[in-house]
Amino acid sequence: MEKQEVYSKKILLHACCAICSGYPISLLQDMGYSVVVYFYNPNIYPSEEYERRLEAQKTLCKHFGCELIVGEYELEIYEGYVKGLEDEPEKGLRCDKCFELRLQKTAELAKELNIEEFTTSIVISPHKNYEKLTKIGEKIAQDMNLRYLAENFRKQDGFLKTNQISKSLNLYRQNYCGCKFAKKI
């Protein structure tokens, strides 16, 4: 008989990709959370890239036995949100707006599902600014009367662990953040 996990609380994890979300899912489950994964990434371009990343996320969620909610692929929403920032450098204002859009949608879904806490797997990447992402997440949480879990998934070799999980599952590994503006850089 399989061991049945009992979790005391739910959390909505925004997943930017399977590579980045493997260790966060594992750690959050170890912390006692029932993890609901939200794949909302309208920034990913082209649509074939989006589909590759989504398939990898499905494989990962099945492996960890967690629920996956797939948001709409709304490239036009993303492009409108970052309009005027297309030539910003990587890690600049365009990225801030992109994080804001995805975390705002995550918070809205958390509210809709009556999940009081949310976080994101984006923070595991050594290419992203943990403090900046935390500030954005906490501001959105405060505005919506939710809690943002500011967990630095990079600690205790988190990035190495997430890569090991991805490799063991033979998950698709992308070579850019996802947006067409970063790809052309």
C-alpha positions in Angstrom: 0.0 0.0 0.0 1.3 3.5 -1.0 2.0 6.0 1.7 -0.7 8.6 1.7 0.6 12.1 2.4 -1.3 14.4 4.7 -0.8 18.1 4.3 -2.2 20.7 6.6 -2.2 23.7 4.4 -2.4 24.6 0.7 -0.1 26.9 -1.3 -0.3 28.1 -4.9 3.1 27.8 -6.5 3.6 29.8 -9.7 5.8 27.7 -11.9 7.8 29.4 -14.5 9.1 26.1 -15.9 9.6 22.5 -14.8 13.3 22.9 -14.4 12.9 25.6 -11.8 9.9 24.1 -10.0 11.1 20.6 -9.2 12.9 21.4 -6.0 10.4 24.0 -4.8 7.6 21.5 -5.1 9.6 18.9 -3.2 10.6 21.4 -0.5 7.1 22.8 0.0 5.7 19.3 0.3 8.4 18.5 2.9 7.3 21.7 4.7 3.8 20.2 5.0 2.1 22.0 2.1 -0.3 20.6 -0.4 1.1 22.2 -3.5 -1.1 23.4 -6.3 1.0 24.4 -9.3 -0.1 27.3 -11.5 1.6 27.4 -14.9 0.9 30.9 -16.1 3.6 32.2 -18.5 2.2 34.4 -21.3 5.7 35.7 -21.8 7.0 32.5 -23.4 7.6 32.8 -27.1 7.0 31.1 -29.6 4.0 29.0 -28.8 6.0 25.8 -29.6 8.4 26.7 -26.8 5.4 27.3 -24.5 4.0 23.8 -25.3 7.4 22.1 -24.6 7.6 23.8 -21.2 4.1 22.9 -20.4 4.6 19.3 -21.2 7.6 19.2 -19.0 5.6 20.8 -16.2 2.8 18.1 -16.6 5.4 15.4 -16.2 6.9 17.0 -13.1 3.5 17.5 -11.4 2.5 13.9 -12.2 5.8 12.8 -10.6 5.1 14.7 -7.4 1.4 14.0 -7.3 0.4 17.6 -7.2 -2.4 19.4 -8.9 -1.5 21.5 -12.0 -3.6 24.4 -13.2 -2.7 25.8 -16.6 -3.4 29.4 -17.2 -4.3 30.8 -20.6 -1.5 31.5 -23.0 -2.0 35.2 -23.4 0.9 36.5 -25.4 -1.0 39.7 -26.3 -1.6 40.4 -22.6 2.1 40.1 -21.9 3.1 42.2 -24.9 0.6 45.0 -23.8 1.9 44.8 -20.2 5.5 45.4 -21.2 4.8 47.8 -24.1 7.5 50.4 -24.3 10.0 48.2 -22.5 10.9 45.9 -25.3 14.5 47.2 -25.5 15.1 47.1 -21.8 18.1 44.9 -20.8 17.6 41.5 -19.2 16.9 42.0 -15.5 15.5 45.5 -16.2 12.1 47.0 -16.0 10.6 44.7 -18.6 11.4 41.7 -16.4 9.9 43.5 -13.3 6.7 44.0 -15.2 6.7 40.4 -16.4 7.1 39.2 -12.8 4.4 41.5 -11.6 1.9 40.3 -14.3 2.5 36.6 -13.5 2.4 37.1 -9.7 -0.7 39.2 -9.9 -2.5 36.5 -11.9 -1.2 33.9 -9.3 -2.6 36.0 -6.4 -5.9 36.4 -8.2 -6.2 32.6 -8.7 -5.2 32.0 -5.1 -8.1 34.3 -4.0 -10.5 32.5 -6.3 -9.5 29.1 -4.9 -9.5 30.3 -1.3 -5.8 29.5 -1.0 -4.2 32.1 1.4 -0.6 31.7 0.5 1.4 31.8 -2.8 5.0 31.8 -4.0 6.9 31.4 -7.2 9.6 29.1 -8.5 11.2 31.9 -10.5 13.3 32.8 -7.4 15.3 29.6 -7.7 17.2 30.9 -10.7 20.6 32.4 -10.1 19.7 34.7 -13.0 16.8 36.3 -11.2 16.8 38.8 -8.3 15.3 37.2 -5.2 14.9 40.4 -3.3 13.2 42.1 -6.2 10.8 39.2 -6.8 10.1 39.0 -3.0 9.2 42.7 -2.9 6.8 42.3 -5.9 5.2 39.2 -4.4 4.8 40.8 -0.9 3.3 44.0 -2.3 0.7 42.0 -4.3 -0.1 39.8 -1.3 -0.6 42.8 0.9 -2.9 44.5 -1.6 -5.0 41.3 -1.9 -4.9 40.3 1.8 -2.9 37.1 1.1 0.5 35.8 2.2 3.5 35.6 0.0 5.9 32.9 1.1 9.3 34.4 0.6 11.2 31.2 0.5 14.7 31.4 -1.1 14.7 28.1 -2.9 18.3 28.6 -3.9 19.5 28.0 -0.4 20.9 24.6 0.6 21.9 23.8 -3.0 18.4 24.3 -4.3 19.4 25.1 -7.8 21.6 22.0 -8.0 18.8 19.9 -6.5 16.2 21.2 -9.0 18.6 20.4 -11.9 19.1 16.9 -10.5 15.4 16.3 -10.3 14.9 17.6 -13.9 17.7 15.4 -15.2 16.4 12.3 -13.5 13.0 12.9 -15.1 14.6 13.8 -18.5 12.7 17.1 -18.6 13.0 19.6 -21.4 15.6 22.2 -20.6 15.3 25.6 -22.2 18.1 28.0 -22.9 16.5 31.4 -22.4 13.9 32.9 -20.0 11.1 32.6 -22.5 10.3 36.0 -23.9 11.0 37.0 -27.5 12.8 40.1 -26.3 15.3 38.1 -24.3 15.8 35.6 -27.1 16.9 38.3 -29.6 19.4 39.7 -27.2 
